[in-house]
Amino acid sequence: MPYNVKITWKKKPDEAFIDNKYSRAHTWFFDGGIELAASSSPHVVPLPMSDETAVDPEEAFIAAISSCHMLWFLSIAAGKKYLVESYEDDAEGELRKNEEGKLAMTKVTLKPQVNFGGDNTPSREQIDEIHHLAHEKCFIASSVKTQISVLQP
């Protein structure tokens, strides 16, 4: 099952490019018609060559893991007849050197806040089990070497 994303970048007329001082701002186009402003992270490439208002690949990586985990969590909770009213995750990632000495997103920590409603509310242990199952089923988590952990309040 193929997935497609189009990425476009164009040199600005006043940029030399070969001096390595060019804008890293670019656009991501998704198949549903969404356009997203993207750039390198200002932590990696300094301003003004990065656009701090745009999404950077590191943030998108964390968001993809968090989103995939959440979607599986919601699906599993619904299957167990738990009413989820809201889900919020303040996820973070760590960019560090890996075992090969290369910069990599070595750790992603998910910090989900889940609010349940109704009479059938899961216990802490049941919530932990749903998170475990969500991690096991998440396609993105299965595709990366990054250590992923879930912290609950």
N, CA, C and O atoms as a GROMACS GRO file, in nm:
protein
  612
    1MET      N    1   0.085  -0.116   0.000
    1MET     CA    2   0.000   0.000   0.000
    1MET      C    3   0.091   0.124   0.000
    1MET      O    4   0.152   0.155   0.102
    2PRO      N    5   0.100   0.194  -0.112
    2PRO     CA    6   0.191   0.309  -0.122
    2PRO      C    7   0.132   0.436  -0.060
    2PRO      O    8   0.011   0.459  -0.062
    3TYR      N    9   0.220   0.516  -0.004
    3TYR     CA   10   0.185   0.649   0.049
    3TYR      C   11   0.275   0.749  -0.020
    3TYR      O   12   0.393   0.722  -0.043
    4ASN      N   13   0.220   0.865  -0.054
    4ASN     CA   14   0.296   0.963  -0.129
    4ASN      C   15   0.294   1.099  -0.060
    4ASN      O   16   0.191   1.142  -0.007
    5VAL      N   17   0.407   1.165  -0.063
    5VAL     CA   18   0.422   1.302  -0.016
    5VAL      C   19   0.510   1.372  -0.119
    5VAL      O   20   0.612   1.318  -0.161
    6LYS      N   21   0.472   1.492  -0.157
    6LYS     CA   22   0.553   1.570  -0.250
    6LYS      C   23   0.623   1.680  -0.168
    6LYS      O   24   0.559   1.748  -0.089
    7ILE      N   25   0.753   1.695  -0.188
    7ILE     CA   26   0.833   1.796  -0.120
    7ILE      C   27   0.890   1.889  -0.226
    7ILE      O   28   0.950   1.844  -0.324
    8THR      N   29   0.871   2.022  -0.207
    8THR     CA   30   0.926   2.117  -0.304
    8THR      C   31   1.011   2.222  -0.232
    8THR      O   32   0.977   2.267  -0.123
    9TRP      N   33   1.120   2.261  -0.296
    9TRP     CA   34   1.209   2.367  -0.249
    9TRP      C   35   1.257   2.443  -0.371
    9TRP      O   36   1.277   2.384  -0.477
   10LYS      N   37   1.276   2.573  -0.358
   10LYS     CA   38   1.328   2.652  -0.469
   10LYS      C   39   1.422   2.758  -0.412
   10LYS      O   40   1.391   2.825  -0.314
   11LYS      N   41   1.535   2.773  -0.476
   11LYS     CA   42   1.632   2.874  -0.436
   11LYS      C   43   1.574   3.013  -0.458
   11LYS      O   44   1.510   3.039  -0.560
   12LYS      N   45   1.597   3.102  -0.361
   12LYS     CA   46   1.553   3.240  -0.376
   12LYS      C   47   1.649   3.312  -0.471
   12LYS      O   48   1.768   3.282  -0.471
   13PRO      N   49   1.598   3.407  -0.551
   13PRO     CA   50   1.683   3.473  -0.650
   13PRO      C   51   1.808   3.539  -0.592
   13PRO      O   52   1.912   3.544  -0.659
   14ASP      N   53   1.800   3.590  -0.470
   14ASP     CA   54   1.915   3.660  -0.412
   14ASP      C   55   2.012   3.569  -0.337
   14ASP      O   56   2.108   3.617  -0.277
   15GLU      N   57   1.990   3.439  -0.339
   15GLU     CA   58   2.077   3.345  -0.269
   15GLU      C   59   2.183   3.289  -0.363
   15GLU      O   60   2.154   3.254  -0.478
   16ALA      N   61   2.307   3.282  -0.315
   16ALA     CA   62   2.415   3.224  -0.394
   16ALA      C   63   2.409   3.071  -0.393
   16ALA      O   64   2.451   3.008  -0.490
   17PHE      N   65   2.360   3.013  -0.290
   17PHE     CA   66   2.347   2.870  -0.266
   17PHE      C   67   2.481   2.803  -0.237
   17PHE      O   68   2.494   2.734  -0.136
   18ILE      N   69   2.580   2.822  -0.323
   18ILE     CA   70   2.708   2.752  -0.306
   18ILE      C   71   2.786   2.800  -0.184
   18ILE      O   72   2.886   2.739  -0.146
   19ASP      N   73   2.742   2.910  -0.122
   19ASP     CA   74   2.804   2.955   0.003
   19ASP      C   75   2.740   2.888   0.125
   19ASP      O   76   2.778   2.914   0.239
   20ASN      N   77   2.643   2.801   0.099
   20ASN     CA   78   2.570   2.725   0.201
   20ASN      C   79   2.482   2.814   0.289
   20ASN      O   80   2.439   2.772   0.396
   21LYS      N   81   2.455   2.936   0.244
   21LYS     CA   82   2.368   3.029   0.318
   21LYS      C   83   2.240   3.050   0.239
   21LYS      O   84   2.218   3.156   0.181
   22TYR      N   85   2.158   2.949   0.236
   22TYR     CA   86   2.032   2.953   0.162
   22TYR      C   87   1.919   2.908   0.254
   22TYR      O   88   1.942   2.839   0.353
   23SER      N   89   1.800   2.946   0.220
   23SER     CA   90   1.683   2.911   0.299
   23SER      C   91   1.653   2.762   0.287
   23SER      O   92   1.654   2.705   0.178
   24ARG      N   93   1.627   2.702   0.400
   24ARG     CA   94   1.587   2.560   0.402
   24ARG      C   95   1.435   2.546   0.402
   24ARG      O   96   1.383   2.435   0.411
   25ALA      N   97   1.363   2.658   0.393
   25ALA     CA   98   1.217   2.655   0.390
   25ALA      C   99   1.169   2.583   0.264
   25ALA      O  100   1.220   2.606   0.155
   26HIS      N  101   1.072   2.497   0.282
   26HIS     CA  102   1.017   2.421   0.171
   26HIS      C  103   0.873   2.384   0.205
   26HIS      O  104   0.823   2.421   0.311
   27THR      N  105   0.807   2.313   0.116
   27THR     CA  106   0.666   2.279   0.138
   27THR      C  107   0.645   2.130   0.122
   27THR      O  108   0.701   2.066   0.033
   28TRP      N  109   0.562   2.076   0.210
   28TRP     CA  110   0.519   1.936   0.200
   28TRP      C  111   0.376   1.936   0.149
   28TRP      O  112   0.292   2.011   0.200
   29PHE      N  113   0.348   1.854   0.050
   29PHE     CA  114   0.213   1.839  -0.006
   29PHE      C  115   0.168   1.695   0.020
   29PHE      O  116   0.236   1.600  -0.016
   30PHE      N  117   0.052   1.683   0.083
   30PHE     CA  118  -0.002   1.551   0.116
   30PHE      C  119  -0.119   1.519   0.022
   30PHE      O  120  -0.182   1.610  -0.032
   31ASP      N  121  -0.146   1.390   0.004
   31ASP     CA  122  -0.246   1.347  -0.093
   31ASP      C  123  -0.387   1.396  -0.065
   31ASP      O  124  -0.470   1.397  -0.156
   32GLY      N  125  -0.417   1.438   0.056
   32GLY     CA  126  -0.549   1.491   0.087
   32GLY      C  127  -0.564   1.638   0.054
   32GLY      O  128  -0.669   1.697   0.078
   33GLY      N  129  -0.458   1.699   0.000
   33GLY     CA  130  -0.463   1.839  -0.038
   33GLY      C  131  -0.401   1.934   0.063
   33GLY      O  132  -0.395   2.055   0.039
   34ILE      N  133  -0.353   1.882   0.175
   34ILE     CA  134  -0.291   1.965   0.277
   34ILE      C  135  -0.151   2.006   0.232
   34ILE      O  136  -0.073   1.924   0.184
   35GLU      N  137  -0.121   2.136   0.249
   35GLU     CA  138   0.014   2.188   0.229
   35GLU      C  139   0.068   2.228   0.364
   35GLU      O  140  -0.003   2.289   0.444
   36LEU      N  141   0.194   2.195   0.390
   36LEU     CA  142   0.253   2.226   0.519
   36LEU      C  143   0.388   2.293   0.498
   36LEU      O  144   0.474   2.242   0.426
   37ALA      N  145   0.406   2.408   0.562
   37ALA     CA  146   0.535   2.477   0.558
   37ALA      C  147   0.635   2.397   0.641
   37ALA      O  148   0.607   2.362   0.755
   38ALA      N  149   0.750   2.370   0.583
   38ALA     CA  150   0.852   2.290   0.650
   38ALA      C  151   0.988   2.359   0.636
   38ALA      O  152   1.007   2.445   0.550
   39SER      N  153   1.079   2.320   0.722
   39SER     CA  154   1.213   2.377   0.721
   39SER      C  155   1.305   2.288   0.803
   39SER      O  156   1.259   2.197   0.872
   40SER      N  157   1.432   2.316   0.795
   40SER     CA  158   1.524   2.254   0.890
   40SER      C  159   1.497   2.312   1.028
   40SER      O  160   1.439   2.420   1.040
   41SER      N  161   1.538   2.242   1.130
   41SER     CA  162   1.523   2.292   1.266
   41SER      C  163   1.627   2.401   1.292
   41SER      O  164   1.742   2.386   1.252
   42PRO      N  165   1.588   2.510   1.359
   42PRO     CA  166   1.687   2.611   1.396
   42PRO      C  167   1.793   2.556   1.492
   42PRO      O  168   1.898   2.618   1.508
   43HIS      N  169   1.767   2.441   1.555
   43HIS     CA  170   1.867   2.378   1.640
   43HIS      C  171   1.976   2.310   1.557
   43HIS      O  172   2.086   2.283   1.606
   44VAL      N  173   1.944   2.284   1.430
   44VAL     CA  174   2.038   2.215   1.342
   44VAL      C  175   2.101   2.312   1.243
   44VAL      O  176   2.223   2.312   1.225
   45VAL      N  177   2.019   2.395   1.179
   45VAL     CA  178   2.066   2.498   1.085
   45VAL      C  179   2.020   2.633   1.141
   45VAL      O  180   1.900   2.654   1.159
   46PRO      N  181   2.114   2.723   1.168
   46PRO     CA  182   2.077   2.848   1.236
   46PRO      C  183   1.986   2.939   1.152
   46PRO      O  184   1.981   2.930   1.030
   47LEU      N  185   1.915   3.026   1.226
   47LEU     CA  186   1.837   3.132   1.161
   47LEU      C  187   1.934   3.225   1.090
   47LEU      O  188   2.047   3.238   1.139
   48PRO      N  189   1.901   3.288   0.984
   48PRO     CA  190   1.772   3.292   0.916
   48PRO      C  191   1.756   3.183   0.809
   48PRO      O  192   1.660   3.186   0.733
   49MET      N  193   1.849   3.089   0.804
   49MET     CA  194   1.840   2.986   0.700
   49MET      C  195   1.732   2.883   0.731
   49MET      O  196   1.684   2.815   0.641
   50SER      N  197   1.693   2.873   0.857
   50SER     CA  198   1.579   2.790   0.898
   50SER      C  199   1.461   2.881   0.925
   50SER      O  200   1.477   2.998   0.957
   51ASP      N  201   1.342   2.825   0.913
   51ASP     CA  202   1.219   2.898   0.944
   51ASP      C  203   1.161   2.837   1.070
   51ASP      O  204   1.106   2.727   1.068
   52GLU      N  205   1.174   2.910   1.182
   52GLU     CA  206   1.130   2.854   1.310
   52GLU      C  207   0.978   2.840   1.321
   52GLU      O  208   0.930   2.773   1.412
   53THR      N  209   0.903   2.901   1.230
   53THR     CA  210   0.756   2.887   1.232
   53THR      C  211   0.708   2.764   1.157
   53THR      O  212   0.590   2.728   1.164
   54ALA      N  213   0.797   2.699   1.086
   54ALA     CA  214   0.760   2.582   1.005
   54ALA      C  215   0.789   2.452   1.082
   54ALA      O  216   0.864   2.451   1.179
   55VAL      N  217   0.728   2.346   1.036
   55VAL     CA  218   0.753   2.213   1.093
   55VAL      C  219   0.888   2.164   1.044
   55VAL      O  220   0.921   2.180   0.926
   56ASP      N  221   0.966   2.106   1.133
   56ASP     CA  222   1.093   2.049   1.090
   56ASP      C  223   1.084   1.896   1.093
   56ASP      O  224   0.995   1.841   1.159
   57PRO      N  225   1.174   1.827   1.024
   57PRO     CA  226   1.166   1.680   1.018
   57PRO      C  227   1.169   1.613   1.155
   57PRO      O  228   1.106   1.509   1.175
   58GLU      N  229   1.243   1.672   1.249
   58GLU     CA  230   1.251   1.612   1.382
   58GLU      C  231   1.114   1.618   1.451
   58GLU      O  232   1.071   1.520   1.513
   59GLU      N  233   1.047   1.732   1.441
   59GLU     CA  234   0.912   1.745   1.498
   59GLU      C  235   0.814   1.650   1.429
   59GLU      O  236   0.731   1.587   1.494
   60ALA      N  237   0.825   1.641   1.298
   60ALA     CA  238   0.734   1.554   1.222
   60ALA      C  239   0.755   1.407   1.260
   60ALA      O  240   0.659   1.330   1.267
   61PHE      N  241   0.879   1.370   1.284
   61PHE     CA  242   0.910   1.233   1.327
   61PHE      C  243   0.841   1.202   1.460
   61PHE      O  244   0.777   1.097   1.474
   62ILE      N  245   0.855   1.292   1.555
   62ILE     CA  246   0.791   1.275   1.686
   62ILE      C  247   0.639   1.272   1.670
   62ILE      O  248   0.572   1.188   1.730
   63ALA      N  249   0.586   1.364   1.590
   63ALA     CA  250   0.441   1.370   1.568
   63ALA      C  251   0.389   1.241   1.505
   63ALA      O  252   0.281   1.194   1.542
   64ALA      N  253   0.463   1.184   1.410
   64ALA     CA  254   0.419   1.060   1.345
   64ALA      C  255   0.410   0.946   1.446
   64ALA      O  256   0.315   0.868   1.444
   65ILE      N  257   0.509   0.935   1.533
   65ILE     CA  258   0.507   0.830   1.635
   65ILE      C  259   0.392   0.852   1.732
   65ILE      O  260   0.317   0.759   1.763
   66SER      N  261   0.377   0.976   1.778
   66SER     CA  262   0.269   1.009   1.874
   66SER      C  263   0.132   0.986   1.813
   66SER      O  264   0.044   0.928   1.878
   67SER      N  265   0.112   1.030   1.691
   67SER     CA  266  -0.017   1.016   1.624
   67SER      C  267  -0.052   0.869   1.602
   67SER      O  268  -0.165   0.827   1.628
   68CYS      N  269   0.044   0.791   1.556
   68CYS     CA  270   0.020   0.648   1.532
   68CYS      C  271  -0.017   0.579   1.662
   68CYS      O  272  -0.111   0.499   1.667
   69HIS      N  273   0.056   0.609   1.768
   69HIS     CA  274   0.027   0.550   1.899
   69HIS      C  275  -0.114   0.587   1.945
   69HIS      O  276  -0.189   0.502   1.991
   70MET      N  277  -0.148   0.715   1.932
   70MET     CA  278  -0.280   0.761   1.974
   70MET      C  279  -0.390   0.691   1.896
   70MET      O  280  -0.489   0.645   1.955
   71LEU      N  281  -0.376   0.682   1.765
   71LEU     CA  282  -0.479   0.619   1.683
   71LEU      C  283  -0.502   0.474   1.724
   71LEU      O  284  -0.616   0.428   1.730
   72TRP      N  285  -0.394   0.401   1.751
   72TRP     CA  286  -0.409   0.263   1.797
   72TRP      C  287  -0.468   0.258   1.937
   72TRP      O  288  -0.552   0.173   1.966
   73PHE      N  289  -0.426   0.350   2.025
   73PHE     CA  290  -0.483   0.354   2.160
   73PHE      C  291  -0.634   0.373   2.153
   73PHE      O  292  -0.709   0.301   2.219
   74LEU      N  293  -0.679   0.469   2.073
   74LEU     CA  294  -0.822   0.496   2.060
   74LEU      C  295  -0.897   0.374   2.005
   74LEU      O  296  -1.004   0.339   2.055
   75SER      N  297  -0.840   0.309   1.905
   75SER     CA  298  -0.903   0.192   1.845
   75SER      C  299  -0.917   0.078   1.946
   75SER      O  300  -1.022   0.014   1.957
   76ILE      N  301  -0.810   0.054   2.020
   76ILE     CA  302  -0.812  -0.055   2.120
   76ILE      C  303  -0.910  -0.021   2.232
   76ILE      O  304  -0.986  -0.107   2.275
   77ALA      N  305  -0.907   0.104   2.280
   77ALA     CA  306  -0.999   0.145   2.387
   77ALA      C  307  -1.144   0.130   2.342
   77ALA      O  308  -1.228   0.082   2.418
   78ALA      N  309  -1.174   0.171   2.219
   78ALA     CA  310  -1.311   0.157   2.167
   78ALA      C  311  -1.351   0.010   2.160
   78ALA      O  312  -1.464  -0.025   2.194
   79GLY      N  313  -1.258  -0.075   2.117
   79GLY     CA  314  -1.286  -0.218   2.110
   79GLY      C  315  -1.313  -0.280   2.246
   79GLY      O  316  -1.385  -0.380   2.257
   80LYS      N  317  -1.256  -0.220   2.350
   80LYS     CA  318  -1.279  -0.269   2.486
   80LYS      C  319  -1.396  -0.196   2.553
   80LYS      O  320  -1.421  -0.215   2.672
   81LYS      N  321  -1.466  -0.114   2.475
   81LYS     CA  322  -1.585  -0.042   2.523
   81LYS      C  323  -1.554   0.064   2.630
   81LYS      O  324  -1.638   0.092   2.715
   82TYR      N  325  -1.432   0.122   2.624
   82TYR     CA  326  -1.398   0.234   2.710
   82TYR      C  327  -1.426   0.362   2.633
   82TYR      O  328  -1.383   0.375   2.518
   83LEU      N  329  -1.496   0.454   2.692
   83LEU     CA  330  -1.531   0.580   2.628
   83LEU      C  331  -1.419   0.681   2.650
   83LEU      O  332  -1.400   0.730   2.762
   84VAL      N  333  -1.344   0.713   2.544
   84VAL     CA  334  -1.239   0.814   2.554
   84VAL      C  335  -1.300   0.947   2.515
   84VAL      O  336  -1.354   0.963   2.405
   85GLU      N  337  -1.293   1.043   2.605
   85GLU     CA  338  -1.346   1.178   2.580
   85GLU      C  339  -1.241   1.267   2.515
   85GLU      O  340  -1.274   1.350   2.430
   86SER      N  341  -1.115   1.251   2.555
   86SER     CA  342  -1.008   1.332   2.496
   86SER      C  343  -0.874   1.263   2.516
   86SER      O  344  -0.856   1.180   2.606
   87TYR      N  345  -0.780   1.299   2.430
   87TYR     CA  346  -0.645   1.244   2.434
   87TYR      C  347  -0.552   1.356   2.395
   87TYR      O  348  -0.571   1.419   2.290
   88GLU      N  349  -0.452   1.382   2.476
   88GLU     CA  350  -0.353   1.486   2.445
   88GLU      C  351  -0.216   1.431   2.479
   88GLU      O  352  -0.197   1.369   2.584
   89ASP      N  353  -0.121   1.454   2.391
   89ASP     CA  354   0.015   1.405   2.413
   89ASP      C  355   0.113   1.519   2.394
   89ASP      O  356   0.114   1.584   2.290
   90ASP      N  357   0.195   1.543   2.493
   90ASP     CA  358   0.302   1.643   2.486
   90ASP      C  359   0.433   1.567   2.466
   90ASP      O  360   0.519   1.565   2.554
   91ALA      N  361   0.446   1.506   2.349
   91ALA     CA  362   0.559   1.418   2.320
   91ALA      C  363   0.688   1.497   2.299
   91ALA      O  364   0.685   1.613   2.257
   92GLU      N  365   0.799   1.434   2.329
   92GLU     CA  366   0.929   1.497   2.304
   92GLU      C  367   1.028   1.392   2.254
   92GLU      O  368   1.015   1.273   2.281
   93GLY      N  369   1.127   1.442   2.182
   93GLY     CA  370   1.230   1.354   2.129
   93GLY      C  371   1.368   1.407   2.161
   93GLY      O  372   1.384   1.525   2.190
   94GLU      N  373   1.466   1.318   2.158
   94GLU     CA  374   1.604   1.356   2.185
   94GLU      C  375   1.690   1.325   2.064
   94GLU      O  376   1.695   1.211   2.017
   95LEU      N  377   1.757   1.428   2.014
   95LEU     CA  378   1.850   1.414   1.903
   95LEU      C  379   1.990   1.404   1.963
   95LEU      O  380   2.042   1.501   2.019
   96ARG      N  381   2.049   1.287   1.951
   96ARG     CA  382   2.182   1.262   2.009
   96ARG      C  383   2.261   1.170   1.915
   96ARG      O  384   2.207   1.118   1.817
   97LYS      N  385   2.388   1.152   1.946
   97LYS     CA  386   2.467   1.057   1.869
   97LYS      C  387   2.428   0.916   1.910
   97LYS      O  388   2.413   0.885   2.028
   98ASN      N  389   2.412   0.830   1.808
   98ASN     CA  390   2.378   0.690   1.834
   98ASN      C  391   2.506   0.607   1.848
   98ASN      O  392   2.615   0.663   1.855
   99GLU      N  393   2.491   0.476   1.853
   99GLU     CA  394   2.606   0.387   1.872
   99GLU      C  395   2.710   0.400   1.761
   99GLU      O  396   2.828   0.376   1.782
  100GLU      N  397   2.664   0.439   1.641
  100GLU     CA  398   2.757   0.456   1.528
  100GLU      C  399   2.818   0.596   1.524
  100GLU      O  400   2.896   0.626   1.434
  101GLY      N  401   2.784   0.680   1.622
  101GLY     CA  402   2.837   0.816   1.626
  101GLY      C  403   2.764   0.913   1.536
  101GLY      O  404   2.812   1.024   1.513
  102LYS      N  405   2.648   0.873   1.482
  102LYS     CA  406   2.569   0.959   1.394
  102LYS      C  407   2.457   1.024   1.474
  102LYS      O  408   2.401   0.964   1.565
  103LEU      N  409   2.425   1.150   1.438
  103LEU     CA  410   2.310   1.214   1.501
  103LEU      C  411   2.184   1.140   1.461
  103LEU      O  412   2.161   1.111   1.343
  104ALA      N  413   2.102   1.110   1.559
  104ALA     CA  414   1.978   1.036   1.534
  104ALA      C  415   1.877   1.074   1.642
  104ALA      O  416   1.914   1.116   1.752
  105MET      N  417   1.751   1.058   1.610
  105MET     CA  418   1.646   1.073   1.711
  105MET      C  419   1.651   0.943   1.791
  105MET      O  420   1.591   0.843   1.752
  106THR      N  421   1.723   0.946   1.902
  106THR     CA  422   1.750   0.823   1.977
  106THR      C  423   1.639   0.786   2.074
  106THR      O  424   1.627   0.669   2.113
  107LYS      N  425   1.558   0.883   2.114
  107LYS     CA  426   1.454   0.854   2.211
  107LYS      C  427   1.334   0.944   2.187
  107LYS      O  428   1.349   1.064   2.163
  108VAL      N  429   1.216   0.885   2.194
  108VAL     CA  430   1.091   0.961   2.189
  108VAL      C  431   1.012   0.922   2.313
  108VAL      O  432   0.991   0.803   2.341
  109THR      N  433   0.968   1.022   2.387
  109THR     CA  434   0.887   0.999   2.506
  109THR      C  435   0.747   1.053   2.482
  109THR      O  436   0.729   1.172   2.455
  110LEU      N  437   0.651   0.965   2.493
  110LEU     CA  438   0.511   1.004   2.480
  110LEU      C  439   0.457   1.031   2.620
  110LEU      O  440   0.486   0.957   2.714
  111LYS      N  441   0.378   1.137   2.633
  111LYS     CA  442   0.322   1.174   2.763
  111LYS      C  443   0.172   1.195   2.749
  111LYS      O  444   0.122   1.306   2.766
  112PRO      N  445   0.100   1.088   2.717
  112PRO     CA  446  -0.043   1.102   2.691
  112PRO      C  447  -0.124   1.133   2.816
  112PRO      O  448  -0.101   1.078   2.923
  113GLN      N  449  -0.219   1.223   2.799
  113GLN     CA  450  -0.320   1.253   2.901
  113GLN      C  451  -0.452   1.207   2.840
  113GLN      O  452  -0.500   1.266   2.744
  114VAL      N  453  -0.510   1.103   2.895
  114VAL     CA  454  -0.633   1.046   2.840
  114VAL      C  455  -0.745   1.067   2.941
  114VAL      O  456  -0.732   1.034   3.059
  115ASN      N  457  -0.855   1.121   2.893
  115ASN     CA  458  -0.973   1.139   2.978
  115ASN      C  459  -1.082   1.043   2.931
  115ASN      O  460  -1.120   1.041   2.814
  116PHE      N  461  -1.131   0.964   3.025
  116PHE     CA  462  -1.236   0.867   2.997
  116PHE      C  463  -1.368   0.917   3.052
  116PHE      O  464  -1.372   0.992   3.150
  117GLY      N  465  -1.476   0.874   2.989
  117GLY     CA  466  -1.610   0.905   3.037
  117GLY      C  467  -1.689   0.777   3.054
  117GLY      O  468  -1.636   0.667   3.035
  118GLY      N  469  -1.814   0.791   3.089
  118GLY     CA  470  -1.901   0.674   3.102
  118GLY      C  471  -1.876   0.597   3.230
  118GLY      O  472  -1.797   0.637   3.315
  119ASP      N  473  -1.945   0.485   3.241
  119ASP     CA  474  -1.938   0.401   3.361
  119ASP      C  475  -1.824   0.300   3.357
  119ASP      O  476  -1.778   0.255   3.462
  120ASN      N  477  -1.780   0.263   3.237
  120ASN     CA  478  -1.677   0.160   3.222
  120ASN      C  479  -1.540   0.227   3.209
  120ASN      O  480  -1.489   0.243   3.099
  121THR      N  481  -1.482   0.266   3.322
  121THR     CA  482  -1.353   0.335   3.322
  121THR      C  483  -1.241   0.234   3.350
  121THR      O  484  -1.250   0.158   3.446
  122PRO      N  485  -1.135   0.233   3.266
  122PRO     CA  486  -1.028   0.136   3.288
  122PRO      C  487  -0.942   0.172   3.409
  122PRO      O  488  -0.930   0.288   3.447
  123SER      N  489  -0.883   0.069   3.470
  123SER     CA  490  -0.788   0.088   3.580
  123SER      C  491  -0.654   0.133   3.522
  123SER      O  492  -0.634   0.131   3.400
  124ARG      N  493  -0.564   0.174   3.608
  124ARG     CA  494  -0.429   0.213   3.566
  124ARG      C  495  -0.362   0.098   3.491
  124ARG      O  496  -0.296   0.120   3.389
  125GLU      N  497  -0.377  -0.023   3.540
  125GLU     CA  498  -0.317  -0.141   3.476
  125GLU      C  499  -0.377  -0.165   3.338
  125GLU      O  500  -0.306  -0.200   3.244
  126GLN      N  501  -0.508  -0.145   3.325
  126GLN     CA  502  -0.573  -0.163   3.195
  126GLN      C  503  -0.529  -0.055   3.096
  126GLN      O  504  -0.512  -0.083   2.978
  127ILE      N  505  -0.511   0.066   3.145
  127ILE     CA  506  -0.460   0.175   3.059
  127ILE      C  507  -0.319   0.143   3.013
  127ILE      O  508  -0.286   0.160   2.896
  128ASP      N  509  -0.234   0.095   3.105
  128ASP     CA  510  -0.098   0.055   3.070
  128ASP      C  511  -0.099  -0.052   2.961
  128ASP      O  512  -0.020  -0.048   2.868
  129GLU      N  513  -0.190  -0.149   2.974
  129GLU     CA  514  -0.200  -0.257   2.876
  129GLU      C  515  -0.244  -0.204   2.740
  129GLU      O  516  -0.194  -0.249   2.637
  130ILE      N  517  -0.336  -0.108   2.739
  130ILE     CA  518  -0.379  -0.048   2.611
  130ILE      C  519  -0.261   0.024   2.546
  130ILE      O  520  -0.241   0.013   2.425
  131HIS      N  521  -0.182   0.098   2.625
  131HIS     CA  522  -0.064   0.165   2.571
  131HIS      C  523   0.036   0.062   2.516
  131HIS      O  524   0.094   0.083   2.410
  132HIS      N  525   0.055  -0.047   2.588
  132HIS     CA  526   0.146  -0.152   2.542
  132HIS      C  527   0.099  -0.209   2.408
  132HIS      O  528   0.178  -0.225   2.315
  133LEU      N  529  -0.029  -0.240   2.399
  133LEU     CA  530  -0.084  -0.294   2.274
  133LEU      C  531  -0.075  -0.192   2.161
  133LEU      O  532  -0.045  -0.228   2.047
  134ALA      N  533  -0.100  -0.065   2.192
  134ALA     CA  534  -0.090   0.041   2.090
  134ALA      C  535   0.052   0.049   2.037
  134ALA      O  536   0.072   0.063   1.916
  135HIS      N  537   0.150   0.040   2.125
  135HIS     CA  538   0.290   0.044   2.082
  135HIS      C  539   0.322  -0.076   1.994
  135HIS      O  540   0.391  -0.063   1.893
  136GLU      N  541   0.273  -0.192   2.032
  136GLU     CA  542   0.298  -0.314   1.954
  136GLU      C  543   0.236  -0.306   1.814
  136GLU      O  544   0.293  -0.361   1.719
  137LYS      N  545   0.123  -0.240   1.800
  137LYS     CA  546   0.052  -0.234   1.673
  137LYS      C  547   0.093  -0.115   1.585
  137LYS      O  548   0.066  -0.116   1.465
  138CYS      N  549   0.157  -0.015   1.643
  138CYS     CA  550   0.191   0.107   1.569
  138CYS      C  551   0.291   0.078   1.457
  138CYS      O  552   0.403   0.032   1.484
  139PHE      N  553   0.251   0.105   1.333
  139PHE     CA  554   0.338   0.080   1.217
  139PHE      C  555   0.465   0.163   1.224
  139PHE      O  556   0.574   0.116   1.189
  140ILE      N  557   0.451   0.287   1.269
  140ILE     CA  558   0.566   0.377   1.273
  140ILE      C  559   0.667   0.329   1.377
  140ILE      O  560   0.786   0.322   1.350
  141ALA      N  561   0.619   0.295   1.496
  141ALA     CA  562   0.708   0.245   1.601
  141ALA      C  563   0.781   0.119   1.554
  141ALA      O  564   0.897   0.097   1.588
  142SER      N  565   0.712   0.036   1.478
  142SER     CA  566   0.773  -0.088   1.426
  142SER      C  567   0.875  -0.060   1.317
  142SER      O  568   0.952  -0.149   1.280
  143SER      N  569   0.877   0.062   1.264
  143SER     CA  570   0.963   0.096   1.151
  143SER      C  571   1.092   0.167   1.190
  143SER      O  572   1.177   0.190   1.105
  144VAL      N  573   1.107   0.202   1.318
  144VAL     CA  574   1.223   0.281   1.360
  144VAL      C  575   1.300   0.212   1.472
  144VAL      O  576   1.247   0.126   1.543
  145LYS      N  577   1.428   0.251   1.486
  145LYS     CA  578   1.513   0.197   1.592
  145LYS      C  579   1.503   0.278   1.720
  145LYS      O  580   1.555   0.237   1.824
  146THR      N  581   1.438   0.392   1.714
  146THR     CA  582   1.429   0.483   1.827
  146THR      C  583   1.366   0.417   1.949
  146THR      O  584   1.267   0.344   1.936
  147GLN      N  585   1.422   0.443   2.066
  147GLN     CA  586   1.360   0.398   2.190
  147GLN      C  587   1.235   0.482   2.214
  147GLN      O  588   1.242   0.605   2.215
  148ILE      N  589   1.121   0.417   2.232
  148ILE     CA  590   0.994   0.488   2.254
  148ILE      C  591   0.941   0.446   2.391
  148ILE      O  592   0.926   0.327   2.419
  149SER      N  593   0.912   0.544   2.475
  149SER     CA  594   0.854   0.514   2.606
  149SER      C  595   0.728   0.597   2.626
  149SER      O  596   0.711   0.703   2.567
  150VAL      N  597   0.641   0.546   2.711
  150VAL     CA  598   0.515   0.613   2.743
  150VAL      C  599   0.516   0.646   2.892
  150VAL      O  600   0.527   0.557   2.976
  151LEU      N  601   0.505   0.774   2.923
  151LEU     CA  602   0.494   0.819   3.062
  151LEU      C  603   0.351   0.861   3.088
  151LEU      O  604   0.293   0.935   3.009
  152GLN      N  605   0.295   0.814   3.197
  152GLN     CA  606   0.160   0.854   3.233
  152GLN      C  607   0.166   0.937   3.360
  152GLN      O  608   0.255   0.919   3.443
  153PRO      N  609   0.071   1.030   3.375
  153PRO     CA  610   0.071   1.116   3.494
  153PRO      C  611   0.046   1.036   3.621
  153PRO      O  612   0.043   1.093   3.730
   0.00000   0.00000   0.00000
